Amino acid sequence: MHDIRALRADPAGFDAAMARRGLSPVAETVLAQDAARRGAQQALQEKQAHRNALAKAIGQARRTGADSAGLETEGAALRDEMAALEAAAAEAERAQTAILETLPNILDADVPDGRDEADNVVLHQHGEPPRPNFAPRQHFELGEALGLMDFAAAAKLAGARFTVLRGALARLERALGQWMLTLHTEQHGYAETVVPYLVNAATMYGTGQLPKFEEDLFKTTDGRYLIPTAEVPLTNLVREEILPEAALPLRFAALSPCFRSEAGSAGRDTRGMLRQHQFQKVEMVSVTRPEDSAAEHERMTRCAERVLTELGLVWRRVVLCAGDTGFSAAKTYDLEVWLPGQGAWREISSCSNCRDFQARRMNARMKPVEGKGNVFLHTLNGSGVAVGRALIAVMETHQQADGSLLIPEVLAPWMGGLERIGPA
């Protein structure tokens, strides 16, 4: 959500910020509703003052035996006028909120301009894409040849965009999630957290999924939603809270299933595990003081980068351009991993600084040690990382000419000493 006071102070600047997102000017419309709301509220206050004076006059008339019928008639009319003003103020506020809640966050000044992912900027690359002396296969070719990845069975059970994993490959997926969560909690300072996988509409609204992206969500018959990422419940832990400054930063991590309808992905990545309706992910969320969020963003991204480095993957950090940055983010780094089977870079982690955008929707504030008045918190989220995509990257990066897979050394404690996955 946006600060209406900032919009009033610089409507042209607000429209310019939305234009970077490819949106048409909207400040004039919002300010018209804001003026209508404020005008109705001011008139209501004047009517309330008149009502108080009228009530006093009626009381005086009754005490002295004077005729108060005219005053009482005027009072009844005044009540009707006040009810109409209250309704007008509420309607103007509803209309104003209906616009503001669908507008994306204002981008940081250093986010590059651009229309889509083609305009994203590579900042750093770790390693060089390998050149094996054999033709590398894609993960689904490897998994099916091993007899450990079954898309036909998944389609029978649930339809497209699901996968059944078996044996050592199922264990490898579990090992990746457990190892990543342990790394972030024991070495990166995140508090391990188990959260609900079903949440209410207020929780989805708080992080920006509602109302704009409802078609991307799975909704239950009782009005709750399956989480698209653990970012949603983790961030909402501070909803309607006022935290002491000394308690910050808060850092949470969770390994959870994620559920996405992929409504806008028809025809994209239909083979394999890259784009699924259900997948596991380790999510990191930070809640900070406003002045600390930029540094926390860098820290969080480095935590995700360490995962990829220790798995022996080739990766790069990309800053998303204006047209590719998500709704709630002010700035986003994507981590892309090289997939030898595809011969392409694919996103495996996304780390975003949302600044106070989500906190305003959640009414999440901080009580400063010094100074008057509470301030809105800053929230950040990042994949630490997507387990399914990590599995894909490990399979394609560490495949051998005979189709077997080498297990990264860091996963040995979770794999019972298994060093290689061969045919079942």
C-alpha positions as CSV (number, residue, x, y, z in Angstrom):
1,M,0.0,0.0,0.0
2,H,1.1,3.6,-0.6
3,D,1.4,6.6,1.7
4,I,-1.4,9.0,0.6
5,R,0.5,11.9,2.2
6,A,3.4,11.3,-0.1
7,L,1.1,11.1,-3.1
8,R,-0.5,14.4,-2.1
9,A,2.9,16.0,-1.7
10,D,4.2,14.9,-5.2
11,P,1.5,13.5,-7.5
12,A,3.7,14.0,-10.6
13,G,6.5,12.0,-8.9
14,F,4.0,9.2,-8.1
15,D,2.8,9.0,-11.6
16,A,6.4,8.9,-12.9
17,A,7.1,6.0,-10.5
18,M,4.1,4.1,-11.8
19,A,5.1,4.9,-15.4
20,R,8.4,3.0,-14.8
21,R,6.1,0.0,-14.2
22,G,4.3,0.7,-17.5
23,L,1.2,2.1,-15.8
24,S,-0.9,5.1,-16.8
25,P,-1.2,8.2,-14.6
26,V,-3.5,7.6,-11.6
27,A,-2.6,10.3,-9.1
28,E,-5.4,12.7,-10.2
29,T,-8.1,10.0,-9.8
30,V,-6.8,8.9,-6.4
31,L,-6.5,12.5,-5.2
32,A,-10.1,13.3,-6.3
33,Q,-11.4,10.4,-4.1
34,D,-9.1,11.6,-1.3
35,A,-10.5,15.2,-1.6
36,A,-14.1,13.8,-1.6
37,R,-13.3,11.8,1.5
38,R,-11.6,14.6,3.4
39,G,-14.4,17.1,2.3
40,A,-17.1,14.7,3.6
41,Q,-15.2,14.1,6.9
42,Q,-14.7,17.9,7.4
43,A,-18.4,18.6,6.8
44,L,-19.3,15.7,9.2
45,Q,-17.1,17.3,11.9
46,E,-18.9,20.6,11.4
47,K,-22.3,18.9,11.6
48,Q,-21.2,17.1,14.8
49,A,-20.3,20.4,16.3
50,H,-23.7,21.8,15.3
51,R,-25.4,18.7,16.7
52,N,-23.6,19.1,20.1
53,A,-24.7,22.8,20.2
54,L,-28.2,21.8,19.3
55,A,-28.4,19.1,21.9
56,K,-27.3,21.6,24.5
57,A,-30.0,24.0,23.3
58,I,-32.7,21.3,23.4
59,G,-31.7,20.4,27.0
60,Q,-31.8,24.1,28.0
61,A,-35.3,24.5,26.5
62,R,-36.6,21.4,28.3
63,R,-35.2,22.6,31.6
64,T,-36.9,26.0,31.3
65,G,-40.2,24.6,29.9
66,A,-39.6,26.3,26.5
67,D,-40.9,24.8,23.2
68,S,-38.2,22.5,21.8
69,A,-40.1,21.0,18.9
70,G,-38.4,23.1,16.3
71,L,-35.0,22.3,17.6
72,E,-35.8,18.6,17.7
73,T,-37.0,18.6,14.1
74,E,-33.8,20.3,13.1
75,G,-31.9,17.7,15.1
76,A,-33.6,14.8,13.2
77,A,-32.7,16.4,9.9
78,L,-29.2,16.9,11.1
79,R,-28.9,13.2,11.9
80,D,-30.0,12.3,8.3
81,E,-27.4,14.7,6.9
82,M,-24.7,13.2,9.1
83,A,-25.6,9.7,8.0
84,A,-25.3,10.8,4.3
85,L,-21.9,12.3,5.0
86,E,-20.7,9.2,6.7
87,A,-21.8,7.1,3.8
88,A,-20.1,9.5,1.3
89,A,-16.8,9.5,3.2
90,A,-16.9,5.7,3.4
91,E,-17.6,5.3,-0.3
92,A,-14.8,7.7,-1.2
93,E,-12.4,5.9,1.0
94,R,-13.4,2.6,-0.5
95,A,-12.9,3.9,-4.0
96,Q,-9.5,5.3,-3.1
97,T,-8.4,2.1,-1.4
98,A,-9.7,0.0,-4.4
99,I,-7.2,1.9,-6.6
100,L,-4.2,2.1,-4.2
101,E,-4.3,-1.6,-3.3
102,T,-3.8,-2.7,-6.9
103,L,-0.8,-0.4,-7.6
104,P,2.6,-1.9,-7.3
105,N,5.4,-0.8,-5.0
106,I,7.6,2.3,-6.0
107,L,10.9,1.1,-7.3
108,D,14.2,2.0,-5.9
109,A,16.1,4.6,-7.9
110,D,18.9,2.2,-8.9
111,V,16.5,-0.4,-10.4
112,P,17.3,-0.3,-14.2
113,D,14.6,0.7,-16.6
114,G,13.3,-2.0,-19.0
115,R,10.2,-3.8,-20.2
116,D,10.8,-7.4,-19.4
117,E,13.4,-10.1,-18.5
118,A,15.4,-9.3,-21.6
119,D,16.3,-5.9,-19.9
120,N,17.6,-7.4,-16.6
121,V,21.2,-6.7,-15.8
122,V,23.8,-9.4,-14.8
123,L,25.8,-8.1,-11.8
124,H,28.1,-11.1,-11.1
125,Q,28.7,-14.6,-12.3
126,H,30.2,-17.5,-10.2
127,G,31.9,-20.1,-12.4
128,E,31.7,-20.9,-16.0
129,P,29.2,-23.2,-17.8
130,P,30.9,-26.6,-18.1
131,R,31.7,-28.2,-21.4
132,P,31.3,-32.0,-20.9
133,N,32.6,-34.4,-23.4
134,F,29.2,-36.0,-23.8
135,A,25.8,-34.6,-24.7
136,P,24.2,-33.6,-21.3
137,R,20.6,-34.6,-20.8
138,Q,17.8,-32.6,-19.2
139,H,16.6,-33.5,-15.7
140,F,13.5,-35.3,-16.8
141,E,15.4,-37.4,-19.2
142,L,17.9,-38.4,-16.5
143,G,15.2,-39.0,-13.9
144,E,13.1,-41.2,-16.2
145,A,16.1,-43.2,-17.4
146,L,17.0,-43.9,-13.8
147,G,13.4,-45.0,-13.1
148,L,13.1,-42.6,-10.3
149,M,11.0,-39.7,-11.8
150,D,7.5,-40.5,-12.9
151,F,5.4,-37.9,-14.7
152,A,2.8,-40.5,-16.0
153,A,2.0,-41.6,-12.4
154,A,1.7,-38.0,-11.3
155,A,-0.7,-37.2,-14.1
156,K,-2.8,-40.2,-13.2
157,L,-3.0,-39.0,-9.6
158,A,-3.4,-35.2,-10.1
159,G,-3.0,-34.1,-13.7
160,A,-0.3,-32.0,-15.4
161,R,2.5,-30.1,-13.6
162,F,3.0,-32.7,-10.9
163,T,5.8,-35.2,-10.4
164,V,6.3,-38.5,-8.5
165,L,9.9,-39.1,-7.2
166,R,11.1,-42.4,-6.0
167,G,14.0,-44.0,-4.1
168,A,17.3,-42.1,-4.0
169,L,15.9,-39.2,-6.0
170,A,13.1,-38.7,-3.5
171,R,15.8,-38.8,-0.8
172,L,17.9,-36.3,-2.6
173,E,15.0,-33.9,-2.8
174,R,14.5,-34.3,1.0
175,A,18.2,-33.9,1.6
176,L,18.3,-30.6,-0.2
177,G,15.5,-29.1,1.8
178,Q,16.8,-30.3,5.1
179,W,20.4,-29.2,4.4
180,M,19.3,-25.7,3.2
181,L,17.1,-25.1,6.2
182,T,19.8,-26.2,8.5
183,L,22.4,-24.0,6.8
184,H,20.2,-20.9,7.2
185,T,19.2,-21.6,10.8
186,E,22.5,-22.7,12.2
187,Q,24.9,-20.5,10.2
188,H,22.9,-17.5,8.8
189,G,20.8,-16.7,11.9
190,Y,17.3,-17.4,10.7
191,A,14.8,-18.8,13.2
192,E,13.3,-22.1,12.0
193,T,9.6,-21.7,11.8
194,V,6.7,-24.0,10.9
195,V,3.7,-22.1,9.5
196,P,0.2,-22.9,8.3
197,Y,-0.1,-23.9,4.7
198,L,-3.7,-22.6,4.6
199,V,-4.2,-18.9,5.4
200,N,-7.0,-16.4,5.4
201,A,-7.7,-13.6,3.0
202,A,-6.2,-10.9,5.3
203,T,-2.9,-12.8,5.3
204,M,-2.9,-12.9,1.5
205,Y,-3.8,-9.2,1.4
206,G,-0.9,-8.3,3.7
207,T,1.8,-9.5,1.4
208,G,0.1,-8.3,-1.8
209,Q,-1.3,-11.5,-3.3
210,L,-4.9,-10.2,-2.9
211,P,-6.8,-8.7,-4.5
212,K,-4.7,-8.4,-7.7
213,F,-3.4,-12.0,-8.1
214,E,-6.3,-14.1,-6.9
215,E,-6.4,-16.2,-10.1
216,D,-2.9,-17.4,-9.3
217,L,-4.0,-18.9,-6.0
218,F,-5.7,-22.1,-5.0
219,K,-8.8,-21.3,-2.8
220,T,-10.6,-23.7,-0.5
221,T,-14.3,-24.0,-0.2
222,D,-14.2,-22.3,3.2
223,G,-12.5,-19.2,1.9
224,R,-8.9,-20.0,2.8
225,Y,-6.0,-20.1,0.5
226,L,-3.1,-22.6,-0.1
227,I,0.1,-20.6,0.3
228,P,2.1,-19.8,-2.9
229,T,5.2,-19.4,-0.7
230,A,6.0,-19.4,3.0
231,E,6.7,-15.7,2.6
232,V,3.0,-15.1,3.1
233,P,2.6,-16.5,6.6
234,L,6.1,-15.7,7.7
235,T,5.8,-12.0,6.9
236,N,2.3,-11.8,8.4
237,L,3.7,-12.9,11.8
238,V,4.2,-9.2,12.4
239,R,0.8,-8.0,11.1
240,E,-1.0,-5.6,13.5
241,E,2.1,-5.6,15.7
242,I,4.2,-2.7,17.1
243,L,7.7,-4.1,17.7
244,P,10.3,-2.4,19.9
245,E,13.3,-1.2,17.8
246,A,15.6,-3.3,20.0
247,A,13.9,-6.5,18.8
248,L,15.0,-6.0,15.2
249,P,16.0,-7.5,12.9
250,L,13.7,-10.5,12.9
251,R,14.8,-13.4,10.6
252,F,12.6,-16.4,9.9
253,A,13.1,-19.4,7.7
254,A,10.7,-22.2,6.7
255,L,10.7,-25.3,4.6
256,S,7.2,-25.6,3.2
257,P,5.2,-26.8,0.2
258,C,4.1,-24.1,-2.2
259,F,1.0,-24.2,-4.3
260,R,0.6,-22.2,-7.5
261,S,-2.1,-22.3,-10.2
262,E,0.4,-21.1,-12.9
263,A,-2.6,-19.4,-14.5
264,G,-0.4,-17.3,-16.8
265,S,2.0,-20.1,-17.8
266,A,0.0,-22.1,-20.4
267,G,2.4,-23.8,-22.7
268,R,5.6,-22.8,-20.7
269,D,7.9,-25.5,-19.3
270,T,5.4,-28.2,-19.7
271,R,8.1,-30.9,-19.6
272,G,9.8,-31.8,-16.3
273,M,9.8,-30.1,-12.9
274,L,10.6,-26.5,-13.6
275,R,7.0,-25.1,-13.3
276,Q,4.8,-27.1,-10.9
277,H,1.5,-26.7,-9.1
278,Q,3.2,-28.0,-6.0
279,F,6.8,-27.8,-4.9
280,Q,9.0,-27.4,-1.8
281,K,10.9,-24.3,-1.0
282,V,13.1,-22.9,1.8
283,E,12.0,-19.3,2.3
284,M,13.8,-16.6,4.2
285,V,12.0,-13.5,5.6
286,S,13.5,-10.5,7.4
287,V,11.8,-7.7,9.2
288,T,14.0,-4.7,9.8
289,R,14.3,-1.0,10.7
290,P,13.8,1.2,7.6
291,E,17.4,2.3,7.5
292,D,18.7,-1.3,7.6
293,S,16.7,-2.9,4.8
294,A,19.1,-2.2,1.9
295,A,22.0,-3.9,3.8
296,E,19.7,-6.8,4.8
297,H,18.8,-7.3,1.1
298,E,22.5,-7.8,0.3
299,R,23.0,-10.1,3.2
300,M,19.9,-12.2,2.4
301,T,21.0,-12.6,-1.2
302,R,24.5,-13.7,-0.1
303,C,22.9,-16.4,2.0
304,A,21.1,-17.8,-1.0
305,E,24.2,-17.6,-3.1
306,R,26.1,-19.7,-0.6
307,V,23.6,-22.5,-1.1
308,L,24.4,-22.6,-4.8
309,T,28.1,-22.4,-4.3
310,E,28.3,-25.2,-1.9
311,L,26.2,-27.4,-4.2
312,G,28.9,-26.9,-6.9
313,L,26.6,-25.0,-9.2
314,V,27.3,-22.3,-11.8
315,W,25.2,-19.2,-11.0
316,R,24.9,-15.5,-11.5
317,R,23.2,-12.6,-9.8
318,V,20.8,-10.5,-11.8
319,V,19.0,-7.3,-10.8
320,L,15.5,-7.2,-12.3
321,C,14.5,-4.2,-14.4
322,A,11.5,-2.1,-13.8
323,G,9.2,-4.1,-16.0
324,D,10.2,-7.5,-14.5
325,T,10.1,-6.5,-10.8
326,G,7.3,-8.1,-8.8
327,F,4.3,-6.3,-7.4
328,S,5.4,-5.9,-3.8
329,A,9.1,-5.4,-4.4
330,A,11.0,-2.2,-4.5
331,K,14.1,-4.0,-5.8
332,T,14.8,-7.7,-6.6
333,Y,17.8,-9.8,-7.2
334,D,17.3,-13.0,-9.1
335,L,19.8,-15.8,-8.8
336,E,20.0,-17.8,-12.0
337,V,21.7,-21.2,-12.3
338,W,23.2,-22.8,-15.4
339,L,21.4,-25.9,-16.5
340,P,23.7,-27.9,-18.8
341,G,20.8,-30.1,-20.1
342,Q,18.9,-27.1,-21.2
343,G,22.0,-25.1,-22.1
344,A,20.3,-22.1,-20.5
345,W,20.2,-19.9,-17.3
346,R,17.1,-20.4,-15.2
347,E,16.0,-18.6,-12.1
348,I,16.4,-20.6,-8.8
349,S,16.0,-17.8,-6.2
350,S,14.5,-14.4,-6.0
351,C,15.4,-12.0,-3.1
352,S,13.3,-8.8,-2.7
353,N,13.3,-5.7,-0.6
354,C,9.7,-4.6,-0.1
355,R,10.5,-1.7,2.1
356,D,7.4,-0.5,3.9
357,F,4.9,-1.6,1.2
358,Q,3.8,-4.8,2.8
359,A,4.0,-3.3,6.3
360,R,1.5,-0.6,5.4
361,R,-0.9,-3.3,4.2
362,M,-0.4,-5.3,7.4
363,N,-0.2,-2.2,9.7
364,A,3.1,-3.5,11.1
365,R,5.1,-0.9,12.9
366,M,8.2,-0.2,15.0
367,K,8.4,1.8,18.2
368,P,11.7,3.8,18.0
369,V,14.0,4.0,20.9
370,E,14.2,7.7,20.4
371,G,11.8,10.1,18.7
372,K,8.0,10.3,18.7
373,G,5.6,8.2,16.8
374,N,5.7,4.7,15.5
375,V,7.1,4.0,12.0
376,F,6.3,1.3,9.5
377,L,8.7,-1.7,9.4
378,H,10.5,-2.9,6.3
379,T,10.1,-6.5,5.1
380,L,12.2,-8.6,2.8
381,N,11.8,-12.1,1.4
382,G,14.0,-14.5,-0.5
383,S,14.2,-18.1,-1.7
384,G,16.8,-20.0,0.1
385,V,16.3,-21.8,-2.4
386,A,13.5,-23.6,-4.4
387,V,14.1,-27.3,-3.6
388,G,12.7,-28.6,-6.9
389,R,14.9,-26.3,-9.0
390,A,17.9,-27.1,-6.8
391,L,17.2,-30.8,-7.5
392,I,17.1,-30.0,-11.3
393,A,20.3,-28.0,-11.1
394,V,22.2,-30.7,-9.1
395,M,21.0,-33.5,-11.5
396,E,22.0,-31.6,-14.7
397,T,25.3,-30.2,-13.3
398,H,26.5,-33.4,-11.7
399,Q,25.3,-35.9,-14.3
400,Q,27.9,-38.4,-15.7
401,A,28.2,-39.8,-19.2
402,D,26.6,-43.1,-18.1
403,G,23.5,-41.2,-16.8
404,S,24.4,-41.6,-13.1
405,L,24.4,-38.6,-10.8
406,L,27.1,-37.6,-8.3
407,I,25.9,-36.3,-4.9
408,P,27.4,-33.0,-3.7
409,E,29.6,-33.6,-0.7
410,V,27.6,-31.2,1.6
411,L,24.6,-33.5,1.2
412,A,26.4,-36.7,2.4
413,P,25.1,-36.6,6.0
414,W,21.5,-36.5,4.6
415,M,22.1,-39.2,2.0
416,G,23.4,-41.9,4.3
417,G,26.8,-41.8,2.7
418,L,25.5,-42.3,-0.8
419,E,27.9,-40.7,-3.3
420,R,26.2,-41.6,-6.6
421,I,22.7,-42.3,-7.9
422,G,22.7,-45.0,-10.6
423,P,19.9,-47.0,-12.3
424,A,17.5,-48.6,-9.9
